[in-house]
Amino acid sequence: MSFVSFAFLILYVIVLCLRFTIGRSKIASTYMAALIVASSVFYSWHIPVYLSLLLGSTILDYIVARRIVLEAPGSVRRKALLAISMIGNLGILCVFKYADFLIEVLSKVVFAPEVYPLPSGLHLALPLGISFYTFQSMSYTIDVYRGTIPPVSKFWRLFLFVSFFPQLVAGPIVRARDFLYQIDRRRRLNFLVFSEGMYLIIRGFFLKMVCANNLSPFVDNVFDRSPSEISSTILLLGGLLFSCQIFCDFAGYSSIARGLAYILGFRLPVNFNNPYLASTFSEFWRRWHITLSEWLRDFLYIPLGGNRGSAGRTYVNLMIVMLLGGLWHGAAWTYVMWGAIHGGALAIERLMGLHRLAEEGGLRSTSLRWIWFALVQAVVFMAWIVFRAPSLEFAGAYIGNLFVGSWGAVPPKAWIPLLVCLPVVAMHLRGFVADRNPTARVGPLEKSIVAALMFIATLTFYGQDSAFIYFQF
């Protein structure tokens, strides 16, 4: 079930009506039950049987977390319980998402296909949002193991956290410590809450339906053809427009999810903060898919040692984290290479001492920051080409033809997609001003005017219907 569907509209209106009634009274627990039912219906809309996977992983972590606190800190049994949770969750994820990729690698690299023929793959349909809810469920068990939060006393509370439908399919990745306490807090839907939620929803639909959907046909046309058949001008535009498309698509979903949840009485974390303003690779990952970056930092990078060891160990840790972050997006070598590019860039940046450049001041730092900013965005742009490419060979040919191909004028058909990018440019410029002058942050009047314009544009200039890009992850 997509946000852009009448079925979802009906489901949300029903839940919203319950929010206005039982959600405000002493029987608010009934409202939580309604949210669980709505989340189950939402997820079952795709492949109903896959709801059992969501339920199974939640049951596993519920039992494990309650047993962990009964064991002595540092005991073997306590560590074994955590390992059971990790193996169970990651096992499900690997079977559905990486089994075919692993079989392909084994058949080509380890075994000789003519001597040891392997099956072509399991070809299982990927459960929606499995990467997102798996990370959420695992974070709960790890936080209980670390003593950061206590285990929940009732199973339905954990299931609501894992299955909460506004962000179930494509994030943000919410931590249990940031969600569970909100179940019990008092909810009052006032004008400020409703207006902020509606602004986020309108902003999200604008980014998705007007920007991302109108960019999609041009981008698909470029990446569906051989790079040797296309001029360098079109290849450059294709890469730039995809950089804009993936931001609008994913940031649009996150904004809609936050707005829907806010009106229902829950705050979700910010997931994007004008990432194309980043002047360092470190800053880019503090602005792009923020909840994934924080998850990888807290549950992978720091446990590996972070930057507490030698410089060489720090670079290895960065590379491991980004390689796994790339693989998290999908079972393909293009995603692995995308992660490797970012991991290598982060390591080189730290080696050169430029990772704190965005926090420094002074004339030298300012001039260097602009130079490094241009290099950072160029590498991010190249990495997006690899991310979008159907294969590494295609990505190599694409990037190669950017430098050795023929150049020409921008074709007329490209001007409309370029115009669609202007709101994203304006959004980043507005963020640039707000970052440097806190008093210039968006006020209620400006927000109302912008929301009205985006609402009109969404009703008028919406593009062809297409699924959210991150649904496949």
N, C-alpha and C positions, 0 to 999 in steps of 0.2 A: 504494500500500500504506500503510495507516494503522497507527499504533502500536496502535490499539485493534482488532486483528484477529488471528485465529489464524495467518494466513499470516506475519505479522510475528513472532509468538511463535516459530514454527518456525524462521524464518530466524535470529533472534537466538540461539536455543538452539544452533543449529549453529555459529554464529560463536563463541559463548561456549565451547563444547566445544573448539574449535581454540585458543582463548585459553589454556585450561588445559593443552594439550598442546604443539603446535608453537610456540605463542607464547612459551614459556618457555625454549626451547632455542636452539641455534646456528642453527637453520633458521627463525628468527623472520621472515625475509624471506618465507617461505612463508605465514606468518600475514598479512603485509601483502597478499600476493596474494589471500588468502581475503577480506580486507576489501574489496578492490577488486571482486572477483566479487560479494560480497554487496551492495555499494553499487550495482553495475550492475543486479543483479536487482531490488533495491528500487526503483530509479528506472524501470526498464523495465516495472514492474508496471502503470503508468498507461497510457502510450502508448509502446510499445517503440521506435518510430522516433525519438522525441525524445532517446534516448540519444546519437544522432549529434550533436545540438546541444551537449550537454555535452562530448562528446569533441572536437568541432571547436573550441570556444572554448578548451579546454585545450591542444590542439595549437598553436593560434595563439599563445597566450601563452608556451608553452614555447619555440617557435622565436624569437619576438620578444625574449624576455628573454635568451636566449643570444647573440643578435646585438647587443643593446644594449651589453653589457659590452665588446664588441670595438671600439666606436666611442669617439671622444674625447668627454669631458664637454662638454656645451653645443653639440656639433656639430649641423648640420642633419640629418644622417642619423640621429643618435641620437633627435632629436625626431620625425623622420618615422616611425621604428619604433614609438615610443610612440603616435603618432597612429594607426598601423595597428591596434594592439591596441585602442585606445579605440573607433575606428570599427567594427571588427569585432564587438566585444562589445556595444556600444550599438546597433549596427545590427540584430543579432539580436533584442535586447530590444525595440527599437522596432517591428520588423515584427510580432512576435507579440503585443505588449502594447498598442501605441499606434496601429497602422495604422488600425483602424476609427475610433478617436477622432479622428485627424487628418483622415480622409476626411469625417467628420461635420462637423468645424469648417470645413473648406474649403468644403463644400457649402452651409453656412448663412451663413458670414461673407464669404468671398472671392468665390465664384462664385454666380451666380443659378441655382438648380436648374432653372428652366424653360428657361434658355438653354444652360447648360453642365451637363447632368446627369452626376453622378458615380455610380459603383457604390455600392451600399449598404454595402459593406465586404468584407473578406477572410474574416471569420468563422472565423479559425483558433483551434483549441483551444489554450489557454494552457499551455505546459509548466510542470509543477509546479516551484515554487521558482526560476524563472528569474531573478527579481529578486535573490534571495539569492546564488546561485552566480555570477551575472554580476559582482556587486560583489566577491565573494571573488577571482575570477580576475583582475579588473582591479587589485585592491589588490596582488596579487603582482607584476604587471608594473611598476606605479608604484613599489613599494618597491625593486625591482631597479634601475629607472631612477635613483632617488634615492641608490642605494648603501647603503640600509638593510640589505639582505640580498643574498647572492650568488645567482645563478641555480642551480636544481637541476641536478644532473649527469645524473639519470635521469628519463625522462618519467613513469614509474609513480608517483614520489614526488609530483609535482605533481597527477596525476590522483587520487591518494588524498586529497590535501588538498581538492581541489575537490568530489569526489564522496562524501566520508565520510558514510555514510548516516544516522547519528543526527541530524545537523543539516542535511542536504542540502535539505530541502523548506521549512523555515520558521525556519532559524537556530538559534542565534545566528550572526551574520556573523563568521566567524573570519578573522583576519589570518594570512598565511603565516608571519610571524616567530613567531607564537604556537603554530603547529601543526607545522611541518616538523621542528623540532628534536626533537619528541616521537617521531618515527618511529624514531630510533636509540637512544633511552634505554632502559635496562633496566627491565623490567616485573616486578613481583612483586605478585600479588594476595593481600593479607593481609586480615585481618578488618576493619580500619579502612577500607580502600578499598571493600570489598564493602558494609559497613554504610552508608557515606556515599552510595555509588551507589544503594543500595536506598531510602534515605531520600528522595533526590531523585526517584527514579522514583515512589515511592508518593505523594509530595507532588504531583507533576505530574498523576498520574492522578486524584487527589482533586480538584484544581482543575478539571480538565477534565470528568470524568465526573459528579461530584457537584455541583459549583458551576456551571460553565458550561453543561452540558447541561440542568440543571434550570431555569436562567434563560432558556434559549433559547426555549421555547414562549411564555412571557409576552411577552418582548421582540418576537418575531416577530409576535405577535398585535397588538401596539400599532403597530408600524411598517408593518404590512400594511394598516392601515385609514386612512381619511381623518382627519387631526387634528381636523377640525370635528365629527366624530361622537363624540369622546372628551372626557371631562372633563379639566380641568387636573390633577387629582389623578393620574389614570392616565397622563397625558403625563409628569408629573414622575417618577412611579415607573418608567415605561418608559425614560426617559433615565438615571436612576440605576442601574437594573438592567443596562442595556447597558454602562455604565461598569464595572460589576463583571464582567459577562460577558466583555468583551473582554480585561480583565486576566487573569481566570482561564483563559481559553482560550489566550492567547498565552504567559503566564507558565507555564501548565501544560505546554505543548509544550516550552518552553525547559528547564524543570526535568527533564522526561523525557529530553530529548536529552543534557543534561549528565550525568544519572545513567547512562544507557546507555553513553555514551562513557567515563565514569570507570571503569566496571567493565571495559571493553575495553582500558583502559590509556591513555586520552587525557583531558586536561583541557580543557574548553571554558569560555570566559569567562562570567561572570555577566551576564544580560541584563535583569534587573529587580531593583529594590531599593525595594520599598514606595513606588511613585510617588505615591500619594495622600497621602503625608506632605509632599510638596514645598511649601515656603513661597514659592518664586519660580518663574517660568517656566524660568529657567536650571536650577534644581535639578530641576524635573520632567524635563527632558531629560537630566539626569545619572542619573535613576532609571528612566525608561521607555525600553525598547528601546535599552539602553545601547550595544550594538555598532553599531547604525545611527547613533546620535548621534555616536559617535566616528569612524565612517567619513566622515560628512558633514563633520565638523569638520576632519579631517586631509586629506581629498582634495578638498574643495570650499571650505569656509569660509576656511581658512588660505591656499590658493592664490589665492583672490579678494582677499586682503588682510587678512582677519580684522578685527581692531579696531586695526590698525596705522596706518590712514589717518585721515581726518577723521571726525567723528561721523556726518555724513551718509552717507559711504561705508560705515561700519560698519552703519548701519541698512539700507542697500540690500543689503549682503552677507547680513545676517540674513534679509531677505525672500526673496532669491534661493534661499538654502539651504532654507528651509522650504517655499517653493513647489515646489521640485524634490523635497523630501522628501515632500510631499503627493502629488505626481504619481507618485512611486515606488510608492506603495501601489496605484495603479490609474488607469486611463484614464477619469476622470469628473470633472466640474466640482466635485462634492462634495468629492473629495479635494484638489483644488486650493484650494478655499475653506478646507478644514480646515488646510492648510499656511499659507494666508494669515493665518488667525486667529492661529496660533501665531507666525508671523513678525512680524506687527504687535504682538503682545503682548510678544515679546522685545525689539523695538525700543523700545516705549514704556517698558518696565521699565528698559532701559539709559538711556534719555533722562532718566528720573526718578532715576537713580542707585540703584535698588533691586535690581539684579542680584546684589549681594554681601550682601544683607540676611541671608541664612541663615548667613553666616559671622561676622556682627557680634554683639556682646554689648551689655549695658546695658539699663536699664529702657525707654528710649525705643525702642530697637531691638526689644525683646521685644514691646511692645504693637503697634508698627507691623507686626511680623512676623505677628502673628495676624490683623490686618486684611487685610494683603496676602495671607496664606495663604487666607483666605476668598474673596477676589476671584480668586486664581489658580485655585482649585478650581472656582469658578463658571464661569470662562471655559473651563476644560478640559471641564467638563460640557457646556456649550453646544456646544463644538467636537465632542464625541463624537456629539451629535445630528446635526450636519451630516455627520459621517463615516458614520453609519449610514443616513442618509436616502437614498431612491432618487433624489432630485433636489433641486436648490436650492430650487425652488418648494415642495416638500414640507417641507424643513427650515425655510423661512421661515414657513410656516403652522404648523408644529409649535411653533416657539419663540414665535411670536406668540400662539398659543392658550394658552401657559403663563401669559401675563399677562392675557389678556382673557377666558379661558374660565371655566367654572363650576367651583367647588370642592365637594368632598364628602368623605365618610368613605372610608377605605381599604377597598376591597371585600374580602370573605373570600378570594377566589381569589389575592389579592396577598400574603397573609401568608406562604405557604410560600416563594415566591421571596425575600421579605425575610429570612426565617429562614436561607435558604441563604447570604445575604450575611454573616451573623454571623462565620463563620470567617475571611473576608477582613478584616473589621473587627478581629478579634482578632489576625490576623497583622500588620496595620499597627500596632496598639497595642503589640504585642510588639517590633516593629521600632523604634518610638518610644522605648521604654525602653532598648533595646540601643544606639541611636544616642547617647543621652545618658549612658549608663553602660556602658562597655566590659566591665566585670566581670560584667555581667548578661546576657552573650550566651548563646545556647542551648547547654547542656551535653549530654553523652551521654545522661544519664538522661531529661532533658526531651525530647530528640529521639526517644528510643525510645518513650516514652509517646505522644507526638504521632503518631509514625509508626503505632503500633498502632491508635490511634483512627481515623486517616485510612484505614488499610487496611480496617478493619471497615466504616466508612462507605461506602467505595468499593464493597464487595461487597454492601452493603445498600441504599443510597439512590442508586445510579447512575441518571442520567437517560437519555432517549432518545438513541440513537446519532446523532451529527452530525459532519461534517467539521470540522477545525480551521479557524478563521476565516482565518488567515494562509496557508492552502494556496492561496487564490486570488491571492496576491501573488507 
